């Protein structure tokens, strides 16, 4: 493993079942495989990096706010524009809604084909066409 490579990201979530439904669908579609599973959390891995969702009893707030200091969003590379469009089309069935629909798919600028999705718990992802 190369020094500096992202090892993992852990997201504390207010509802594990909702997180598993939305994140599990998305990560699986992006090529991740389920990695770990325990009563309070689950993780998915792609290569050396994994993403964890956990409903921790140590949380001191009931919701995520991407506008506060901390994590705003995670951005994932997607294989082409058609794949971005396919994911956007089925995302609502898995708890995700399209953000910035008036500027989609160029909300990030005229040369940046991407979809910005938000799940019911307020987590944002950016799906960037390679």
C-alpha positions as CSV (number, residue, x, y, z in Angstrom):
1,X,0.0,0.0,0.0
2,X,1.3,3.5,-0.9
3,X,1.8,6.0,1.9
4,X,-1.0,8.6,1.8
5,X,-3.5,6.3,0.1
6,X,-6.9,6.8,1.7
7,X,-7.5,3.8,4.0
8,X,-11.1,4.2,4.9
9,X,-13.9,6.7,5.6
10,X,-16.3,6.2,8.5
11,X,-19.7,7.9,8.4
12,X,-21.8,8.0,11.5
13,X,-25.4,7.7,10.6
14,X,-28.6,8.3,12.5
15,X,-30.3,5.2,11.1
16,X,-28.3,2.1,10.1
17,X,-31.0,0.4,8.1
18,X,-31.5,3.5,5.9
19,X,-27.8,3.9,5.5
20,X,-27.3,0.3,4.5
21,X,-30.1,0.7,1.9
22,X,-28.8,3.9,0.3
23,X,-25.1,3.5,0.7
24,X,-25.1,-0.2,0.1
25,X,-26.9,0.2,-3.2
26,X,-24.6,3.0,-4.4
27,X,-21.4,1.5,-3.4
28,X,-22.3,-1.9,-4.9
29,X,-23.2,-0.2,-8.2
30,X,-19.7,1.5,-8.1
31,X,-17.9,-1.8,-7.7
32,X,-17.5,-2.0,-3.9
33,X,-18.0,-5.3,-2.2
34,X,-19.4,-5.8,1.3
35,X,-16.4,-6.0,3.7
36,X,-17.6,-6.0,7.3
37,X,-20.9,-6.4,9.1
38,X,-21.6,-6.0,12.8
39,X,-24.7,-5.0,14.8
40,X,-23.9,-1.3,14.7
41,X,-22.4,-0.9,11.2
42,X,-21.4,-2.2,7.8
43,X,-18.6,-1.5,5.4
44,X,-17.9,-1.9,1.7
45,X,-14.4,-2.2,0.1
46,X,-12.9,-1.3,-3.3
47,X,-9.2,-2.1,-3.6
48,X,-7.4,-1.0,-0.4
49,X,-10.1,1.6,0.6
50,X,-13.3,0.9,2.4
51,X,-16.3,3.0,3.5
52,X,-18.0,2.4,6.8
53,X,-21.5,3.4,7.9
54,X,-22.0,3.1,11.7
55,X,-24.8,4.0,14.0
56,X,-22.7,4.8,17.0
57,X,-24.1,5.2,20.5
58,X,-21.5,7.9,21.0
59,X,-23.1,10.3,18.5
60,X,-24.1,13.6,20.1
61,X,-26.4,14.9,17.3
62,X,-29.2,13.2,15.5
63,X,-28.5,14.4,12.0
64,X,-25.8,15.2,9.5
65,X,-25.5,18.7,8.2
66,X,-23.2,19.1,5.2
67,X,-23.2,22.8,5.6
68,X,-21.4,22.7,9.0
69,X,-17.7,22.3,9.3
70,X,-16.7,18.8,8.4
71,X,-17.6,16.5,5.6
72,X,-19.5,18.2,2.8
73,X,-19.6,15.3,0.3
74,X,-17.8,12.3,-1.2
75,X,-17.0,12.3,-4.9
76,X,-16.7,9.0,-6.9
77,X,-15.4,8.5,-10.4
78,X,-18.0,6.8,-12.6
79,X,-17.3,5.0,-15.9
80,X,-18.7,7.5,-18.4
81,X,-21.6,9.8,-18.8
82,X,-24.1,7.1,-19.7
83,X,-23.4,5.3,-16.4
84,X,-23.9,8.6,-14.5
85,X,-27.2,9.0,-16.2
86,X,-28.2,5.4,-15.4
87,X,-27.4,5.8,-11.7
88,X,-29.3,9.1,-11.5
89,X,-32.4,7.4,-13.1
90,X,-32.6,4.7,-10.4
91,X,-31.2,6.6,-7.4
92,X,-34.5,7.8,-6.1
93,X,-35.7,4.1,-5.6
94,X,-32.7,3.7,-3.3
95,X,-33.1,6.8,-1.1
96,X,-31.1,9.4,-3.2
97,X,-32.4,12.5,-4.8
98,X,-30.8,14.7,-7.5
99,X,-29.5,18.0,-6.3
100,X,-29.1,21.1,-8.5
101,X,-31.4,19.7,-11.0
102,X,-31.7,23.1,-12.8
103,X,-27.9,22.8,-13.6
104,X,-27.6,19.0,-14.0
105,X,-25.3,17.5,-15.3
106,X,-23.1,20.5,-15.4
107,X,-23.6,21.9,-11.8
108,X,-19.8,21.7,-11.3
109,X,-19.1,23.7,-14.5
110,X,-19.3,23.3,-18.2
111,X,-16.5,20.8,-18.5
112,X,-17.5,18.7,-15.5
113,X,-20.2,16.1,-16.2
114,X,-21.5,14.9,-12.8
115,X,-24.5,14.2,-10.7
116,X,-24.9,15.5,-7.2
117,X,-27.1,13.2,-5.1
118,X,-28.3,13.6,-1.5
119,X,-29.8,10.8,0.6
120,X,-32.6,11.2,3.1
121,X,-30.1,11.7,6.0
122,X,-28.4,14.6,4.2
123,X,-25.3,13.0,2.9
124,X,-24.2,14.2,-0.5
125,X,-22.3,12.3,-3.1
126,X,-20.9,13.5,-6.4
127,X,-20.7,11.0,-9.3
128,X,-18.1,12.3,-11.8
129,X,-18.0,10.9,-15.3
130,X,-14.4,9.9,-16.2
